[in-house]
Amino acid sequence: MLKIHLQSSSRHPKCTTCKRSFLNNNSLRNHYVLSPKHHFCRICQKHFKTATGLRIHIDFAHLDADNEDGPSIGPDGWEDQLGLEQDAVLNGGGEIPIPKEDLPADAPWDLAARVAALHIRKGVKSTGMLRPTCPICLSALKTMCTTRCGHVFCSACITHVLEDTKSCPSCRQPAVASQLRTLNLEVFGTIQ
């Protein structure tokens, strides 16, 4: 009976997003805080467009409890704007861009230049050959095999270890020989 009264009455607070009425404002605030459809800061009584915007607001706006004037970090809605940018970057699979002024002026940015700089610093000549070794026998891998967790070993070594231990020797996650996958790594092209 109360539920019917709440839905039909115009005198009770209502959530327009969910189209639900509530007994009082406290119930409505609890709904805003607990519902996954809403991004609401109970302290500021403020709605946000994204969950990331709310998280940014909570992380930065409520740092100084002694500040009686309220947060003065940025203009109204800055948390939502930053949250939308971060969501767009993360959903697009990209990286968060670093402003040009934060980057050192003399740093090489392409991979080949960074590798060459590293070799010059170490005094090592680049051979262009990658020779992975087995972490068990420490010899060069001939027949490579990977466990379910992604660690690479010689086929003979890992098969022998799994007969005894039933777990990956690197991370101790459960593994069996039937889960092993052979790898065939070939390099196409040359590094210049």
Helices and strands as residue ranges (DSSP letters): H 2-8, E 14-15, E 20-21, H 25-34, E 39-41, E 46-48, H 51-61, H 78-91, G 100-102, H 111-122, E 144-146, E 152-154, H 155-165, G 177-179, E 181-183
